[in-house]
Amino acid sequence: MPSADDAVLEKYIRAGNIAREAREFGVSHVVAGGSSLQLAEAIEKLIIDRGAKCAFPVNIGVNEVAAHYTPSKDNDLKFRMGDIVKIDVGAHVDGYPGDTSSTVEVGTRNHTSLIQAANEALKICIEMASPGTTVSSMGATVARTIRSVGFKPVQNLTGHSMDRWNLHAGLSIPNIETKDRSSLEEGMVVAIEPFSTTGSGKVVGKGRGSIFRIVRDRRAPPEVMSLLSRVKQEFGQFPFAARWCERLDPDSDALLQKMVRLGMIMSYPVLVEVPGSFVAQAEHSVMITSKGCKVLT
């Protein structure tokens, strides 16, 4: 586990600082009529300009979309007055990631309490995060905080521990009460991310998205192997966007679909609540210390 004065911690801190700046930039640039694609690309450019790399494509979840949507050249959502927009960003330095998100309402204040519910649940969980704190107690806290103001927590989305080149390193931090007795340990880096919703409290996958991750090597035609090699070199084990691959190969869209069919990569389904509902998200990455936790983002 990293200690307070080692080089690993410095990389986590730097990644967290850059992720925080990217999140704040994104939130401040959500405007009615704005392009989600242009915003995602601007956020990702900021991360790279600051000397880090993207730990995953910028997720921009609008209204009932909770996670795993990133815009593409063929699917560029425009923001509308009254939308609830979640900006979820990740940066990494030498494979050490920072993951953070925030929610903003476009031009109106109809859903302030929904957004505050997620923010308050995150705040309380950060206060209680320390060695020995069980993930089940954190989940119960998230659920109680969100339900107390009339909303539901999203039961099948969780926070997660992180490690080098690994966004989901094994430990899940639920948003509801569970029987999981796993606990936080000093030196762990975890992303805590409550979701509040006006919907059913459960998300479902809605078709293939345009975010991918390598899952295995196998024999394939030379043009497929060439793109896979470049993807590994550029993005490592982190998720990547289809639009990122366009500069690697002009036929990347077709090659990515071949890789999916061959089981070489997986695509993340866009996760959505019931139509007409609204979902808010708040997230920080923290490192567990001997006396509590240090917020990295």
N, C-alpha and C positions, 0 to 999 in steps of 0.2 A: 504494500500500500504506500502511496506517496506521502512524504512528510512535508511539514509546513515550509521547509526551506530548500526543497530540492528542485531540480530542473523540470520534473514532470508537473509539479504544481504550477510552476511559472507558465508552462504551455497551456494548462487548463485555464489559468487566469487570463492569459492573452486571448485564447479562443472565446472565453466567456465575455470579455470586454468587447470584442469585435462583434459577437452575436448580439449583444445588447444594443450596440450602436446601430446595427442593421435592423433590428426589430423596431427601434424608435424611429429610424428613418422611414421604414415601411408604414408604420402607423400614421406618421405625420403627412404622408403623401397619398393616403386614400381619400379620393374626392369623387363626387358624383360625376359620371361620365368618363372617369379615368379607366385606363386599360390595365387589366390585371397582368397581362403579359409584360407590358412595359415596366410595371412596378416590380414584378418578380426579377426581371433582368437587371433593373437598377439596383435592387437589394443585393443580388448575387455579385454584381460588379463591385459594389462597395466592399463586400467581404474580401474579394480577391485584391482589390486596390490596397486594402489594409494589411496585406501580407499573409492572409489565411486562405483556406479553401472551403468550399461548401461541404458540410457534412451530409446534406441532403438537399434536394431542390426546394426552393421556397414554397411552402404550402399556403394557399390562400383559400380559406373556407368561407363561403358566403351563405348566410342564413342557415338552412338545415344541413349544409355540407360541413361535416365536423373535421375530417382529416383526409390526407392523401390526394388532394387535388392540387395540381400545379398547372398553370395555363400553358397552352401550346399555340403554335401558329394557326392551327385549325380550330382551336377552342379558347378564344380570348374573351373571357367575360368582361363586361363593362360594369362598373359600380353604379348603383342607383341610389337615389335618396331613400333613406330608411333601411338600407341593408345593414346587416350585422356582419362584419368582416374580421376574420381571424388571420393574423399574420404569424406564421410559425417558421422560425429560421434556425439554421444550424451552421456553425463554423467549426473548422478544426485546424489545429496547428500540429503538424507532424503526427496526425492521427488521433490527437486528443480533442474530443468534441465539447462544444457548448451548445445547448439546445434551449430555446426560449420562445415564448409566444405571448401575444396580447390581442385583445379584441377592441374594435372601434366601431361606433355606429356612424353611418354616413349622413351627416346633416340634420339629424333629429335626435331626440332624447326619449324615445319611447321604451327603450330597453336598458336603461341605466341600471336598474336593480338586478337584471339578469347578469350583466357584465360584472357588477359589484359582487354578486354572489360568488362567482368564480375567483375574483381577486381576493375576497376575504377568506375563502377556503384555502387558497395558496398561502396567504399571510400566516394563518394559524398553523398550517402544516410546517412551514419553515420554522416557526417558533418552537414547535415540539420535536423537530428533527434532531436527534442526537444518538450516540451509541446506545443500543438496547431498545430504542423505540420500535415497536412492531409495525409492520406495514398495515396490519388489520386495524390498529388504532388510528392510523392516519386515514385509512379509507372511511372509517366510521365518522371521523371528524369532518371530512369532505362532505359526506352524505348529510350529516346533521346540519352543517352550516348552510348548505344549499337548500335543503328541504325546509329549513326554518323560515325562509322568505318566500316559500310557495313554488319553488322550482324543483326539478329532478336532477340528480347527478347522472351522468352517462355511465351505466354499469359495466359496459364492455370495452371501455377505453381506460388505459392505465398509464401512470408514470413508470419510470424504468431506471435501473442502474446502467451506467455507461463505463466503458473501458476503451483502451486504445483500439481504434478501427472498429469499434463495436458499439452501436447506439443502444442496443437492447442486450445487456450483458447478463441477464438471468433473473434479476430481482424485479418484480413488478410491484408498483405502488397503486393499489386499487382506489377507486372513487366511491366505493360502497363498502359496507360491512362484509368481511369475509372470515374464514377460519384459518387463513394463512398466518402462521406464527413466526414467519421469517422476520428478522429485525435488522435495523441499520447497524453498520459497523464503522468504527473510525477509519478514515481513509477512503471510504466509498464515495464515488461521485454519482449522484442520482438526479434525474429530472422529475420534478413534481409538477403534475399538470391536471388540475381539476377542470372538468367540463360541466357546465350547467345548461339545462335545456328546458324549453317550454313543451317539448314533445313527449315521447314515450319513455325516454330514459335508456334507449338502446339504439345503436347504429347498425346498419346493414350495408353490405357491399353492393355498389351499383355499377356493374360493368368494369371493364379494365380501365385503369387510369394510364397516365403517361410517365409514371415513376417506376423504375425497375431496380432490381438488385441481382447480382451474380449469385447463383446457388450451387453450380457444379460445372466441372470441366467434362467434356466428352468430345468424341470425334465429330467433325463437321466439315462442310466444304471450306476450301481455303479462304474465301471471302468472309465467311462467318468467323473463322478463327482469327483472321486479321483484325476484324472489328473488336472481337472479344479481348484480344491482346492489348489493343489501344485503350479500351474501356478500363481494364485492370490497371494499366499504367496511369491513366488520368484520374480515376475515381477510387481506386483501391476497393475495399469491401463496403464502402458506403453506398447508399441508394443514389441513383442518378436519373436525370430527366432525358426523355427521348430527344428533346430539343438541343440538349448538350451534345448529342452524337452527330448532329448535322455537319459540324465542322470536322468530324473524324472520318466520315465517309458520306458521299453524296447519296448513297443508296441505303442510308442507315435505317430508315423506317421499315423497309422490307426485311432487312437483315435482323433487326430486333424481333420482328414477328417470327422469323425462322428460329431464333434463339429461344423464344418462348415455347414454340412447339417442340423443340428438342429438349426442353427442360433445363437449359443452360442458365436462363435467367427467369425471374418471376416478376410479374407486374402487380403492383399494389392496387387493389380495388378502391375506388373513391368511397369513403364511408359517410353515410348520410342518415339523418333522422327522418321522421315522417314529414311528408310534404307540408309546407306551410308553417313549420315550426322554426324556432331559432335556437342556435347553440352558441354559447360563449366559452372561451378557453383562456386560461392564464397559466403561465409556465415559467419556472426558473430552474436552472441547474445549480446544485449546491454540492459542496464537499463536506462530508461529515467529519467533524473535529472532536477532540476529546471533551469539549464542553458544550457542543451544539453543532452548528453548521456555518459554513462560510458561503454566502451567495456569490456565485461566479458570474451570473448574467444580470 
